[in-house]
Amino acid sequence: MSEKEKIPVGEALEKIEMKEIEQEKSFLNNYGINIYDLQVYDLVINTDKLDQDSIIGLIKKYLEKMHKE
């Protein structure tokens, strides 16, 4: 974001944090969901260190397991 918008890194981080806060409030107000309460989700994947194919593979394995049960 910093490079794309040609703004300092600190300013980009502040914008990202503000957007996350707005999204959190929006989900809570509109859907009654706390996005940080992971108990409401069936599957949570940390994608920080995964490529697209790995993520798809994890989702497929999960769905196959759920289909068998």
N, CA, C, O and CB atoms as a CASP TS submission, in Angstrom:
PFRMAT TS
TARGET T0000
AUTHOR 0000-0000-0000
METHOD Language model
MODEL 1
PARENT N/A
ATOM      1  N   MET     1       0.829  -1.185   0.000  1.00  0.00           N
ATOM      2  CA  MET     1       0.000   0.000   0.000  1.00  0.00           C
ATOM      3  C   MET     1       0.874   1.250   0.000  1.00  0.00           C
ATOM      4  O   MET     1       0.576   2.237  -0.672  1.00  0.00           O
ATOM      5  CB  MET     1      -0.944  -0.003   1.207  1.00  0.00           C
ATOM      6  N   SER     2       1.954   1.186   0.763  1.00  0.00           N
ATOM      7  CA  SER     2       2.841   2.331   0.860  1.00  0.00           C
ATOM      8  C   SER     2       3.391   2.707  -0.511  1.00  0.00           C
ATOM      9  O   SER     2       3.376   3.876  -0.896  1.00  0.00           O
ATOM     10  CB  SER     2       3.984   2.037   1.828  1.00  0.00           C
ATOM     11  N   GLU     3       3.876   1.705  -1.245  1.00  0.00           N
ATOM     12  CA  GLU     3       4.426   1.968  -2.578  1.00  0.00           C
ATOM     13  C   GLU     3       3.332   2.372  -3.562  1.00  0.00           C
ATOM     14  O   GLU     3       3.496   3.310  -4.344  1.00  0.00           O
ATOM     15  CB  GLU     3       5.166   0.733  -3.101  1.00  0.00           C
ATOM     16  N   LYS     4       2.210   1.648  -3.511  1.00  0.00           N
ATOM     17  CA  LYS     4       1.126   1.895  -4.460  1.00  0.00           C
ATOM     18  C   LYS     4       0.573   3.313  -4.319  1.00  0.00           C
ATOM     19  O   LYS     4       0.346   4.002  -5.313  1.00  0.00           O
ATOM     20  CB  LYS     4       0.005   0.874  -4.260  1.00  0.00           C
ATOM     21  N   GLU     5       0.360   3.737  -3.072  1.00  0.00           N
ATOM     22  CA  GLU     5      -0.219   5.070  -2.841  1.00  0.00           C
ATOM     23  C   GLU     5       0.831   6.148  -2.617  1.00  0.00           C
ATOM     24  O   GLU     5       0.513   7.320  -2.413  1.00  0.00           O
ATOM     25  CB  GLU     5      -1.146   5.027  -1.652  1.00  0.00           C
ATOM     26  N   LYS     6       2.105   5.718  -2.659  1.00  0.00           N
ATOM     27  CA  LYS     6       3.226   6.640  -2.467  1.00  0.00           C
ATOM     28  C   LYS     6       3.085   7.444  -1.169  1.00  0.00           C
ATOM     29  O   LYS     6       3.159   8.673  -1.151  1.00  0.00           O
ATOM     30  CB  LYS     6       3.330   7.592  -3.660  1.00  0.00           C
ATOM     31  N   ILE     7       2.877   6.684  -0.080  1.00  0.00           N
ATOM     32  CA  ILE     7       2.782   7.290   1.252  1.00  0.00           C
ATOM     33  C   ILE     7       3.770   6.583   2.172  1.00  0.00           C
ATOM     34  O   ILE     7       4.195   5.467   1.874  1.00  0.00           O
ATOM     35  CB  ILE     7       1.319   7.198   1.822  1.00  0.00           C
ATOM     36  N   PRO     8       4.144   7.212   3.284  1.00  0.00           N
ATOM     37  CA  PRO     8       5.067   6.565   4.220  1.00  0.00           C
ATOM     38  C   PRO     8       4.468   5.277   4.791  1.00  0.00           C
ATOM     39  O   PRO     8       3.250   5.143   4.902  1.00  0.00           O
ATOM     40  CB  PRO     8       5.428   7.527   5.360  1.00  0.00           C
ATOM     41  N   VAL     9       5.343   4.336   5.152  1.00  0.00           N
ATOM     42  CA  VAL     9       4.907   3.039   5.677  1.00  0.00           C
ATOM     43  C   VAL     9       4.028   3.219   6.917  1.00  0.00           C
ATOM     44  O   VAL     9       3.012   2.538   7.059  1.00  0.00           O
ATOM     45  CB  VAL     9       6.126   2.158   6.014  1.00  0.00           C
ATOM     46  N   GLY    10       4.409   4.121   7.804  1.00  0.00           N
ATOM     47  CA  GLY    10       3.626   4.368   9.008  1.00  0.00           C
ATOM     48  C   GLY    10       2.205   4.799   8.706  1.00  0.00           C
ATOM     49  O   GLY    10       1.254   4.363   9.355  1.00  0.00           O
ATOM     50  N   GLU    11       2.076   5.664   7.710  1.00  0.00           N
ATOM     51  CA  GLU    11       0.741   6.126   7.315  1.00  0.00           C
ATOM     52  C   GLU    11      -0.073   4.980   6.711  1.00  0.00           C
ATOM     53  O   GLU    11      -1.275   4.872   6.951  1.00  0.00           O
ATOM     54  CB  GLU    11       0.848   7.291   6.308  1.00  0.00           C
ATOM     55  N   ALA    12       0.590   4.126   5.926  1.00  0.00           N
ATOM     56  CA  ALA    12      -0.093   2.969   5.331  1.00  0.00           C
ATOM     57  C   ALA    12      -0.575   2.020   6.427  1.00  0.00           C
ATOM     58  O   ALA    12      -1.690   1.503   6.357  1.00  0.00           O
ATOM     59  CB  ALA    12       0.848   2.220   4.346  1.00  0.00           C
ATOM     60  N   LEU    13       0.257   1.793   7.431  1.00  0.00           N
ATOM     61  CA  LEU    13      -0.141   0.920   8.545  1.00  0.00           C
ATOM     62  C   LEU    13      -1.346   1.483   9.288  1.00  0.00           C
ATOM     63  O   LEU    13      -2.247   0.737   9.670  1.00  0.00           O
ATOM     64  CB  LEU    13       1.027   0.730   9.519  1.00  0.00           C
ATOM     65  N   GLU    14      -1.362   2.793   9.492  1.00  0.00           N
ATOM     66  CA  GLU    14      -2.495   3.423  10.157  1.00  0.00           C
ATOM     67  C   GLU    14      -3.776   3.239   9.342  1.00  0.00           C
ATOM     68  O   GLU    14      -4.836   2.964   9.904  1.00  0.00           O
ATOM     69  CB  GLU    14      -2.217   4.915  10.384  1.00  0.00           C
ATOM     70  N   LYS    15      -3.682   3.391   8.020  1.00  0.00           N
ATOM     71  CA  LYS    15      -4.850   3.212   7.158  1.00  0.00           C
ATOM     72  C   LYS    15      -5.367   1.780   7.235  1.00  0.00           C
ATOM     73  O   LYS    15      -6.573   1.542   7.293  1.00  0.00           O
ATOM     74  CB  LYS    15      -4.508   3.573   5.706  1.00  0.00           C
ATOM     75  N   ILE    16      -4.437   0.833   7.235  1.00  0.00           N
ATOM     76  CA  ILE    16      -4.819  -0.583   7.309  1.00  0.00           C
ATOM     77  C   ILE    16      -5.510  -0.869   8.642  1.00  0.00           C
ATOM     78  O   ILE    16      -6.540  -1.542   8.676  1.00  0.00           O
ATOM     79  CB  ILE    16      -3.575  -1.500   7.137  1.00  0.00           C
ATOM     80  N   GLU    17      -4.952  -0.364   9.731  1.00  0.00           N
ATOM     81  CA  GLU    17      -5.547  -0.577  11.051  1.00  0.00           C
ATOM     82  C   GLU    17      -6.945   0.031  11.127  1.00  0.00           C
ATOM     83  O   GLU    17      -7.857  -0.575  11.688  1.00  0.00           O
ATOM     84  CB  GLU    17      -4.651   0.022  12.144  1.00  0.00           C
ATOM     85  N   MET    18      -7.112   1.221  10.568  1.00  0.00           N
ATOM     86  CA  MET    18      -8.427   1.868  10.578  1.00  0.00           C
ATOM     87  C   MET    18      -9.434   1.056   9.765  1.00  0.00           C
ATOM     88  O   MET    18     -10.586   0.905  10.172  1.00  0.00           O
ATOM     89  CB  MET    18      -8.327   3.303  10.020  1.00  0.00           C
ATOM     90  N   LYS    19      -9.000   0.535   8.620  1.00  0.00           N
ATOM     91  CA  LYS    19      -9.893  -0.266   7.783  1.00  0.00           C
ATOM     92  C   LYS    19     -10.312  -1.534   8.521  1.00  0.00           C
ATOM     93  O   LYS    19     -11.474  -1.936   8.452  1.00  0.00           O
ATOM     94  CB  LYS    19      -9.213  -0.623   6.445  1.00  0.00           C
ATOM     95  N   GLU    20      -9.368  -2.170   9.230  1.00  0.00           N
ATOM     96  CA  GLU    20      -9.700  -3.374   9.993  1.00  0.00           C
ATOM     97  C   GLU    20     -10.709  -3.074  11.090  1.00  0.00           C
ATOM     98  O   GLU    20     -11.632  -3.855  11.321  1.00  0.00           O
ATOM     99  CB  GLU    20      -8.440  -3.983  10.600  1.00  0.00           C
ATOM    100  N   ILE    21     -10.536  -1.947  11.765  1.00  0.00           N
ATOM    101  CA  ILE    21     -11.474  -1.552  12.819  1.00  0.00           C
ATOM    102  C   ILE    21     -12.864  -1.312  12.226  1.00  0.00           C
ATOM    103  O   ILE    21     -13.868  -1.721  12.810  1.00  0.00           O
ATOM    104  CB  ILE    21     -10.972  -0.279  13.550  1.00  0.00           C
ATOM    105  N   GLU    22     -12.924  -0.652  11.074  1.00  0.00           N
ATOM    106  CA  GLU    22     -14.206  -0.400  10.408  1.00  0.00           C
ATOM    107  C   GLU    22     -14.878  -1.708  10.002  1.00  0.00           C
ATOM    108  O   GLU    22     -16.091  -1.856  10.157  1.00  0.00           O
ATOM    109  CB  GLU    22     -14.004   0.493   9.174  1.00  0.00           C
ATOM    110  N   GLN    23     -14.097  -2.662   9.480  1.00  0.00           N
ATOM    111  CA  GLN    23     -14.652  -3.956   9.091  1.00  0.00           C
ATOM    112  C   GLN    23     -15.184  -4.706  10.307  1.00  0.00           C
ATOM    113  O   GLN    23     -16.258  -5.306  10.258  1.00  0.00           O
ATOM    114  CB  GLN    23     -13.594  -4.798   8.370  1.00  0.00           C
ATOM    115  N   GLU    24     -14.424  -4.668  11.394  1.00  0.00           N
ATOM    116  CA  GLU    24     -14.856  -5.338  12.623  1.00  0.00           C
ATOM    117  C   GLU    24     -16.190  -4.763  13.098  1.00  0.00           C
ATOM    118  O   GLU    24     -17.106  -5.516  13.427  1.00  0.00           O
ATOM    119  CB  GLU    24     -13.782  -5.195  13.731  1.00  0.00           C
ATOM    120  N   LYS    25     -16.306  -3.446  13.136  1.00  0.00           N
ATOM    121  CA  LYS    25     -17.547  -2.800  13.562  1.00  0.00           C
ATOM    122  C   LYS    25     -18.696  -3.136  12.622  1.00  0.00           C
ATOM    123  O   LYS    25     -19.819  -3.388  13.060  1.00  0.00           O
ATOM    124  CB  LYS    25     -17.360  -1.286  13.637  1.00  0.00           C
ATOM    125  N   SER    26     -18.404  -3.138  11.322  1.00  0.00           N
ATOM    126  CA  SER    26     -19.435  -3.419  10.324  1.00  0.00           C
ATOM    127  C   SER    26     -19.994  -4.825  10.495  1.00  0.00           C
ATOM    128  O   SER    26     -21.212  -5.004  10.483  1.00  0.00           O
ATOM    129  CB  SER    26     -18.872  -3.246   8.911  1.00  0.00           C
ATOM    130  N   PHE    27     -19.133  -5.828  10.655  1.00  0.00           N
ATOM    131  CA  PHE    27     -19.607  -7.197  10.827  1.00  0.00           C
ATOM    132  C   PHE    27     -20.394  -7.347  12.119  1.00  0.00           C
ATOM    133  O   PHE    27     -21.393  -8.065  12.160  1.00  0.00           O
ATOM    134  CB  PHE    27     -18.436  -8.171  10.813  1.00  0.00           C
ATOM    135  N   LEU    28     -19.949  -6.674  13.174  1.00  0.00           N
ATOM    136  CA  LEU    28     -20.652  -6.760  14.446  1.00  0.00           C
ATOM    137  C   LEU    28     -22.024  -6.092  14.343  1.00  0.00           C
ATOM    138  O   LEU    28     -23.022  -6.645  14.805  1.00  0.00           O
ATOM    139  CB  LEU    28     -19.821  -6.110  15.567  1.00  0.00           C
ATOM    140  N   ASN    29     -22.071  -4.909  13.740  1.00  0.00           N
ATOM    141  CA  ASN    29     -23.342  -4.187  13.618  1.00  0.00           C
ATOM    142  C   ASN    29     -24.305  -4.846  12.635  1.00  0.00           C
ATOM    143  O   ASN    29     -25.497  -4.959  12.923  1.00  0.00           O
ATOM    144  CB  ASN    29     -23.082  -2.763  13.186  1.00  0.00           C
ATOM    145  N   ASN    30     -23.808  -5.279  11.486  1.00  0.00           N
ATOM    146  CA  ASN    30     -24.661  -5.819  10.431  1.00  0.00           C
ATOM    147  C   ASN    30     -25.053  -7.279  10.629  1.00  0.00           C
ATOM    148  O   ASN    30     -26.169  -7.676  10.295  1.00  0.00           O
ATOM    149  CB  ASN    30     -23.975  -5.676   9.121  1.00  0.00           C
ATOM    150  N   TYR    31     -24.137  -8.075  11.173  1.00  0.00           N
ATOM    151  CA  TYR    31     -24.375  -9.519  11.265  1.00  0.00           C
ATOM    152  C   TYR    31     -24.316 -10.077  12.682  1.00  0.00           C
ATOM    153  O   TYR    31     -24.621 -11.249  12.900  1.00  0.00           O
ATOM    154  CB  TYR    31     -23.381 -10.238  10.422  1.00  0.00           C
ATOM    155  N   GLY    32     -23.925  -9.248  13.647  1.00  0.00           N
ATOM    156  CA  GLY    32     -23.788  -9.728  15.014  1.00  0.00           C
ATOM    157  C   GLY    32     -22.629 -10.687  15.184  1.00  0.00           C
ATOM    158  O   GLY    32     -22.640 -11.527  16.083  1.00  0.00           O
ATOM    159  N   ILE    33     -21.614 -10.564  14.311  1.00  0.00           N
ATOM    160  CA  ILE    33     -20.470 -11.476  14.342  1.00  0.00           C
ATOM    161  C   ILE    33     -19.217 -10.721  14.747  1.00  0.00           C
ATOM    162  O   ILE    33     -18.869  -9.697  14.161  1.00  0.00           O
ATOM    163  CB  ILE    33     -20.269 -12.153  12.972  1.00  0.00           C
ATOM    164  N   ASN    34     -18.545 -11.251  15.768  1.00  0.00           N
ATOM    165  CA  ASN    34     -17.227 -10.756  16.137  1.00  0.00           C
ATOM    166  C   ASN    34     -16.232 -11.523  15.276  1.00  0.00           C
ATOM    167  O   ASN    34     -16.041 -12.721  15.481  1.00  0.00           O
ATOM    168  CB  ASN    34     -16.933 -10.937  17.689  1.00  0.00           C
ATOM    169  N   ILE    35     -15.592 -10.855  14.315  1.00  0.00           N
ATOM    170  CA  ILE    35     -14.726 -11.545  13.367  1.00  0.00           C
ATOM    171  C   ILE    35     -13.498 -12.161  14.026  1.00  0.00           C
ATOM    172  O   ILE    35     -12.818 -12.984  13.414  1.00  0.00           O
ATOM    173  CB  ILE    35     -14.292 -10.594  12.290  1.00  0.00           C
ATOM    174  N   TYR    36     -13.210 -11.777  15.250  1.00  0.00           N
ATOM    175  CA  TYR    36     -12.053 -12.341  15.948  1.00  0.00           C
ATOM    176  C   TYR    36     -12.429 -13.522  16.833  1.00  0.00           C
ATOM    177  O   TYR    36     -11.552 -14.140  17.436  1.00  0.00           O
ATOM    178  CB  TYR    36     -11.383 -11.273  16.786  1.00  0.00           C
ATOM    179  N   ASP    37     -13.707 -13.845  16.921  1.00  0.00           N
ATOM    180  CA  ASP    37     -14.161 -15.019  17.662  1.00  0.00           C
ATOM    181  C   ASP    37     -14.152 -16.202  16.698  1.00  0.00           C
ATOM    182  O   ASP    37     -15.112 -16.412  15.956  1.00  0.00           O
ATOM    183  CB  ASP    37     -15.593 -14.795  18.284  1.00  0.00           C
ATOM    184  N   LEU    38     -13.073 -16.968  16.712  1.00  0.00           N
ATOM    185  CA  LEU    38     -12.887 -18.036  15.738  1.00  0.00           C
ATOM    186  C   LEU    38     -13.847 -19.204  15.929  1.00  0.00           C
ATOM    187  O   LEU    38     -13.912 -20.084  15.071  1.00  0.00           O
ATOM    188  CB  LEU    38     -11.480 -18.536  15.806  1.00  0.00           C
ATOM    189  N   GLN    39     -14.586 -19.235  17.021  1.00  0.00           N
ATOM    190  CA  GLN    39     -15.521 -20.331  17.277  1.00  0.00           C
ATOM    191  C   GLN    39     -16.722 -20.298  16.328  1.00  0.00           C
ATOM    192  O   GLN    39     -17.420 -21.303  16.195  1.00  0.00           O
ATOM    193  CB  GLN    39     -16.004 -20.277  18.721  1.00  0.00           C
ATOM    194  N   VAL    40     -16.972 -19.186  15.677  1.00  0.00           N
ATOM    195  CA  VAL    40     -18.132 -19.091  14.787  1.00  0.00           C
ATOM    196  C   VAL    40     -17.840 -19.629  13.388  1.00  0.00           C
ATOM    197  O   VAL    40     -18.745 -19.723  12.559  1.00  0.00           O
ATOM    198  CB  VAL    40     -18.592 -17.649  14.690  1.00  0.00           C
ATOM    199  N   TYR    41     -16.589 -19.979  13.124  1.00  0.00           N
ATOM    200  CA  TYR    41     -16.205 -20.456  11.800  1.00  0.00           C
ATOM    201  C   TYR    41     -16.024 -21.966  11.800  1.00  0.00           C
ATOM    202  O   TYR    41     -15.611 -22.546  12.804  1.00  0.00           O
ATOM    203  CB  TYR    41     -14.919 -19.770  11.336  1.00  0.00           C
ATOM    204  N   ASP    42     -16.330 -22.600  10.677  1.00  0.00           N
ATOM    205  CA  ASP    42     -16.108 -24.033  10.521  1.00  0.00           C
ATOM    206  C   ASP    42     -14.651 -24.331  10.199  1.00  0.00           C
ATOM    207  O   ASP    42     -14.124 -25.368  10.602  1.00  0.00           O
ATOM    208  CB  ASP    42     -17.012 -24.594   9.429  1.00  0.00           C
ATOM    209  N   LEU    43     -14.008 -23.443   9.486  1.00  0.00           N
ATOM    210  CA  LEU    43     -12.623 -23.659   9.062  1.00  0.00           C
ATOM    211  C   LEU    43     -11.888 -22.326   9.093  1.00  0.00           C
ATOM    212  O   LEU    43     -12.356 -21.327   8.547  1.00  0.00           O
ATOM    213  CB  LEU    43     -12.560 -24.294   7.636  1.00  0.00           C
ATOM    214  N   VAL    44     -10.729 -22.328   9.742  1.00  0.00           N
ATOM    215  CA  VAL    44      -9.888 -21.144   9.801  1.00  0.00           C
ATOM    216  C   VAL    44      -8.521 -21.531   9.266  1.00  0.00           C
ATOM    217  O   VAL    44      -7.919 -22.493   9.742  1.00  0.00           O
ATOM    218  CB  VAL    44      -9.793 -20.571  11.258  1.00  0.00           C
ATOM    219  N   ILE    45      -8.026 -20.793   8.280  1.00  0.00           N
ATOM    220  CA  ILE    45      -6.728 -21.084   7.677  1.00  0.00           C
ATOM    221  C   ILE    45      -5.853 -19.847   7.755  1.00  0.00           C
ATOM    222  O   ILE    45      -6.231 -18.777   7.278  1.00  0.00           O
ATOM    223  CB  ILE    45      -6.887 -21.552   6.208  1.00  0.00           C
ATOM    224  N   ASN    46      -4.685 -19.996   8.358  1.00  0.00           N
ATOM    225  CA  ASN    46      -3.704 -18.921   8.358  1.00  0.00           C
ATOM    226  C   ASN    46      -2.961 -19.002   7.032  1.00  0.00           C
ATOM    227  O   ASN    46      -2.199 -19.941   6.799  1.00  0.00           O
ATOM    228  CB  ASN    46      -2.718 -19.025   9.587  1.00  0.00           C
ATOM    229  N   THR    47      -3.177 -18.037   6.177  1.00  0.00           N
ATOM    230  CA  THR    47      -2.623 -18.064   4.823  1.00  0.00           C
ATOM    231  C   THR    47      -1.302 -17.312   4.697  1.00  0.00           C
ATOM    232  O   THR    47      -0.780 -17.153   3.593  1.00  0.00           O
ATOM    233  CB  THR    47      -3.617 -17.484   3.860  1.00  0.00           C
ATOM    234  N   ASP    48      -0.762 -16.853   5.819  1.00  0.00           N
ATOM    235  CA  ASP    48       0.457 -16.042   5.775  1.00  0.00           C
ATOM    236  C   ASP    48       1.603 -16.715   5.018  1.00  0.00           C
ATOM    237  O   ASP    48       2.320 -16.055   4.265  1.00  0.00           O
ATOM    238  CB  ASP    48       0.905 -15.727   7.177  1.00  0.00           C
ATOM    239  N   LYS    49       1.776 -18.016   5.214  1.00  0.00           N
ATOM    240  CA  LYS    49       2.934 -18.700   4.623  1.00  0.00           C
ATOM    241  C   LYS    49       2.525 -19.758   3.599  1.00  0.00           C
ATOM    242  O   LYS    49       3.311 -20.653   3.286  1.00  0.00           O
ATOM    243  CB  LYS    49       3.768 -19.348   5.717  1.00  0.00           C
ATOM    244  N   LEU    50       1.314 -19.663   3.081  1.00  0.00           N
ATOM    245  CA  LEU    50       0.823 -20.656   2.136  1.00  0.00           C
ATOM    246  C   LEU    50       0.595 -20.035   0.770  1.00  0.00           C
ATOM    247  O   LEU    50       0.198 -18.876   0.652  1.00  0.00           O
ATOM    248  CB  LEU    50      -0.465 -21.290   2.647  1.00  0.00           C
ATOM    249  N   ASP    51       0.855 -20.829  -0.258  1.00  0.00           N
ATOM    250  CA  ASP    51       0.525 -20.361  -1.600  1.00  0.00           C
ATOM    251  C   ASP    51      -0.899 -20.793  -1.947  1.00  0.00           C
ATOM    252  O   ASP    51      -1.537 -21.524  -1.190  1.00  0.00           O
ATOM    253  CB  ASP    51       1.539 -20.909  -2.646  1.00  0.00           C
ATOM    254  N   GLN    52      -1.380 -20.343  -3.075  1.00  0.00           N
ATOM    255  CA  GLN    52      -2.765 -20.587  -3.466  1.00  0.00           C
ATOM    256  C   GLN    52      -3.078 -22.082  -3.549  1.00  0.00           C
ATOM    257  O   GLN    52      -4.134 -22.516  -3.087  1.00  0.00           O
ATOM    258  CB  GLN    52      -3.053 -19.923  -4.806  1.00  0.00           C
ATOM    259  N   ASP    53      -2.182 -22.865  -4.125  1.00  0.00           N
ATOM    260  CA  ASP    53      -2.436 -24.297  -4.272  1.00  0.00           C
ATOM    261  C   ASP    53      -2.532 -25.003  -2.922  1.00  0.00           C
ATOM    262  O   ASP    53      -3.351 -25.906  -2.749  1.00  0.00           O
ATOM    263  CB  ASP    53      -1.340 -24.938  -5.110  1.00  0.00           C
ATOM    264  N   SER    54      -1.706 -24.597  -1.973  1.00  0.00           N
ATOM    265  CA  SER    54      -1.757 -25.183  -0.631  1.00  0.00           C
ATOM    266  C   SER    54      -3.071 -24.874   0.058  1.00  0.00           C
ATOM    267  O   SER    54      -3.651 -25.735   0.720  1.00  0.00           O
ATOM    268  CB  SER    54      -0.599 -24.676   0.216  1.00  0.00           C
ATOM    269  N   ILE    55      -3.535 -23.657  -0.097  1.00  0.00           N
ATOM    270  CA  ILE    55      -4.802 -23.249   0.511  1.00  0.00           C
ATOM    271  C   ILE    55      -5.953 -24.054  -0.091  1.00  0.00           C
ATOM    272  O   ILE    55      -6.816 -24.561   0.627  1.00  0.00           O
ATOM    273  CB  ILE    55      -5.041 -21.730   0.313  1.00  0.00           C
ATOM    274  N   ILE    56      -5.952 -24.163  -1.409  1.00  0.00           N
ATOM    275  CA  ILE    56      -6.995 -24.938  -2.083  1.00  0.00           C
ATOM    276  C   ILE    56      -6.954 -26.386  -1.626  1.00  0.00           C
ATOM    277  O   ILE    56      -8.000 -26.995  -1.403  1.00  0.00           O
ATOM    278  CB  ILE    56      -6.834 -24.856  -3.612  1.00  0.00           C
ATOM    279  N   GLY    57      -5.755 -26.946  -1.484  1.00  0.00           N
ATOM    280  CA  GLY    57      -5.606 -28.321  -1.017  1.00  0.00           C
ATOM    281  C   GLY    57      -6.178 -28.520   0.380  1.00  0.00           C
ATOM    282  O   GLY    57      -6.849 -29.519   0.638  1.00  0.00           O
ATOM    283  N   LEU    58      -5.920 -27.587   1.273  1.00  0.00           N
ATOM    284  CA  LEU    58      -6.463 -27.682   2.631  1.00  0.00           C
ATOM    285  C   LEU    58      -7.992 -27.626   2.622  1.00  0.00           C
ATOM    286  O   LEU    58      -8.653 -28.376   3.340  1.00  0.00           O
ATOM    287  CB  LEU    58      -5.902 -26.553   3.509  1.00  0.00           C
ATOM    288  N   ILE    59      -8.536 -26.745   1.815  1.00  0.00           N
ATOM    289  CA  ILE    59      -9.994 -26.624   1.734  1.00  0.00           C
ATOM    290  C   ILE    59     -10.606 -27.905   1.173  1.00  0.00           C
ATOM    291  O   ILE    59     -11.621 -28.387   1.676  1.00  0.00           O
ATOM    292  CB  ILE    59     -10.391 -25.415   0.862  1.00  0.00           C
ATOM    293  N   LYS    60      -9.990 -28.448   0.135  1.00  0.00           N
ATOM    294  CA  LYS    60     -10.489 -29.695  -0.454  1.00  0.00           C
ATOM    295  C   LYS    60     -10.460 -30.832   0.571  1.00  0.00           C
ATOM    296  O   LYS    60     -11.429 -31.581   0.692  1.00  0.00           O
ATOM    297  CB  LYS    60      -9.653 -30.075  -1.693  1.00  0.00           C
ATOM    298  N   LYS    61      -9.349 -30.963   1.309  1.00  0.00           N
ATOM    299  CA  LYS    61      -9.250 -32.017   2.331  1.00  0.00           C
ATOM    300  C   LYS    61     -10.334 -31.854   3.392  1.00  0.00           C
ATOM    301  O   LYS    61     -10.945 -32.831   3.825  1.00  0.00           O
ATOM    302  CB  LYS    61      -7.858 -31.997   2.994  1.00  0.00           C
ATOM    303  N   TYR    62     -10.562 -30.625   3.799  1.00  0.00           N
ATOM    304  CA  TYR    62     -11.588 -30.363   4.804  1.00  0.00           C
ATOM    305  C   TYR    62     -12.968 -30.756   4.282  1.00  0.00           C
ATOM    306  O   TYR    62     -13.739 -31.415   4.980  1.00  0.00           O
ATOM    307  CB  TYR    62     -11.575 -28.881   5.213  1.00  0.00           C
ATOM    308  N   LEU    63     -13.274 -30.347   3.051  1.00  0.00           N
ATOM    309  CA  LEU    63     -14.579 -30.655   2.477  1.00  0.00           C
ATOM    310  C   LEU    63     -14.769 -32.151   2.268  1.00  0.00           C
ATOM    311  O   LEU    63     -15.866 -32.670   2.475  1.00  0.00           O
ATOM    312  CB  LEU    63     -14.754 -29.926   1.161  1.00  0.00           C
ATOM    313  N   GLU    64     -13.716 -32.847   1.860  1.00  0.00           N
ATOM    314  CA  GLU    64     -13.792 -34.299   1.701  1.00  0.00           C
ATOM    315  C   GLU    64     -14.075 -34.971   3.040  1.00  0.00           C
ATOM    316  O   GLU    64     -14.890 -35.890   3.124  1.00  0.00           O
ATOM    317  CB  GLU    64     -12.486 -34.847   1.098  1.00  0.00           C
ATOM    318  N   LYS    65     -13.399 -34.506   4.081  1.00  0.00           N
ATOM    319  CA  LYS    65     -13.618 -35.067   5.426  1.00  0.00           C
ATOM    320  C   LYS    65     -15.042 -34.809   5.878  1.00  0.00           C
ATOM    321  O   LYS    65     -15.688 -35.703   6.425  1.00  0.00           O
ATOM    322  CB  LYS    65     -12.622 -34.466   6.443  1.00  0.00           C
ATOM    323  N   MET    66     -15.544 -33.595   5.657  1.00  0.00           N
ATOM    324  CA  MET    66     -16.899 -33.264   6.071  1.00  0.00           C
ATOM    325  C   MET    66     -17.932 -34.073   5.277  1.00  0.00           C
ATOM    326  O   MET    66     -18.975 -34.444   5.816  1.00  0.00           O
ATOM    327  CB  MET    66     -17.152 -31.763   5.896  1.00  0.00           C
ATOM    328  N   HIS    67     -17.648 -34.342   4.020  1.00  0.00           N
ATOM    329  CA  HIS    67     -18.571 -35.100   3.176  1.00  0.00           C
ATOM    330  C   HIS    67     -18.673 -36.548   3.646  1.00  0.00           C
ATOM    331  O   HIS    67     -19.737 -37.157   3.537  1.00  0.00           O
ATOM    332  CB  HIS    67     -18.121 -35.050   1.709  1.00  0.00           C
ATOM    333  N   LYS    68     -17.579 -37.108   4.169  1.00  0.00           N
ATOM    334  CA  LYS    68     -17.567 -38.498   4.637  1.00  0.00           C
ATOM    335  C   LYS    68     -18.335 -38.664   5.940  1.00  0.00           C
ATOM    336  O   LYS    68     -18.868 -39.737   6.220  1.00  0.00           O
ATOM    337  CB  LYS    68     -16.134 -38.979   4.822  1.00  0.00           C
ATOM    338  N   GLU    69     -18.391 -37.607   6.730  1.00  0.00           N
ATOM    339  CA  GLU    69     -19.036 -37.700   8.049  1.00  0.00           C
ATOM    340  C   GLU    69     -20.531 -37.596   7.956  1.00  0.00           C
ATOM    341  O   GLU    69     -21.219 -37.656   8.974  1.00  0.00           O
ATOM    342  CB  GLU    69     -18.519 -36.625   8.970  1.00  0.00           C
TER
END
